[in-house]
Amino acid sequence: MPQWTGLTRGPSQEGVSLGLTEIGALDRRMTAIFREEAARLTASLVRLLGDFDEAEELVQEAILSALEHWPTDGIPDRPGAWLLTTARRKAVDRWRRQARYREKLALVQDPAGQRVGREVDDRLRLIFTCCHPALSRDAQLALTLRAVIGLTTAEIARAFLTTEVAIAQRIVRAKRKIVDAGIPYRVPEAAQLPERLEEVLAVLYLMFNEAYLATAGDQPARHDLAADAEWLSGLLVRLLPDEPEPMGLLALIRLHRARTRSRFDADGHLVLLRDQDRGLWDRALIESGVALIHQAGGLGRPGPYQLQAAIAACHAEARSYGETDWEQIVLLYQALLRRTPSPVIQLNYAIALLHVAGPEPALREAERAGAALQRYHLYHATRAELLRALGRFDEARDADRRALELTLNPAERALLEDRLASG
């Protein structure tokens, strides 16, 4: 997939007389459309063609065609439909001289491919395909983030705290394995769902994480992707009504989305949880998330997404930051660490521990996770906060500088730059 942020081709190159402001606005709108529609388009084409590489190539060709035509003709009312139609035409042009032309043409002209509002979204089918047990877990996640969500190799590498080369190799191997093993493009039968559930949940969780604080681009959060993650998680709940963890993930997403209006100020700067206006929080979403936690709990199989949702509920239900039940949050993080030990969870536990035991024990806990988190900007930003609380200001500034080096998110960068400027 191409990286669509920072398009350099301006409409003026097509002979359109526009000012710099109009050009920038058009480029930003096209960039947003490409990010929003590319994953849906890729999923639809993989369903039709059964070929990842060909689907991605057609998506790129359709986007290049849009870059040629939209600056002069205007952005169509239904840009997703325009891109899909263009990709299909590109496919037909590519196949005209092939022996299997009629067979392939039938695929892209299949009326079933035209249906709108299918209960199982194409992207959910593609997620289950990418999460086939024949693939390693790392390969499953990397391929899905690339093919379904449309993240670039660099963005996925940052999410995995590894290198672009390693991610590219995983993706290539995963695609080859799908072809060689003849893995079908579909949601598996009911009996096969549980063996893929953990990976599918992990992908949707990473999808929402990218939406919540984007790793790249000129927007600090991606609200379209957050809505998609919630929608797909809701489909998963309907597919597996007796599984508690999809309910836990959906609850977690809704509880975090409830704070959307309070997370950034008018200038797009990040507003920390302690400073957010709780009057802006969506109480209906909070109630829905809490109800899902209770529904999942009634099934008697607690899991990591339910525990994370319970932590989010502690924050969402507190009337003020000072009334947050930090003791309960610490207990929930301890339970989460026992179930799914990870350095990121340990870091979050350290933040909660600050409010119960003070900065010194919290810093010790955070630094226990440090060896695995040297490429993770939030480790350094958290460590800076704890060092500052202990009066170790020079070390805190060094940690904030390292965090600034590691993040591209504009809202996070602005927050870190303000910290450094204020000394």
Disulfide bonds with the S-S distance in Angstrom:
none
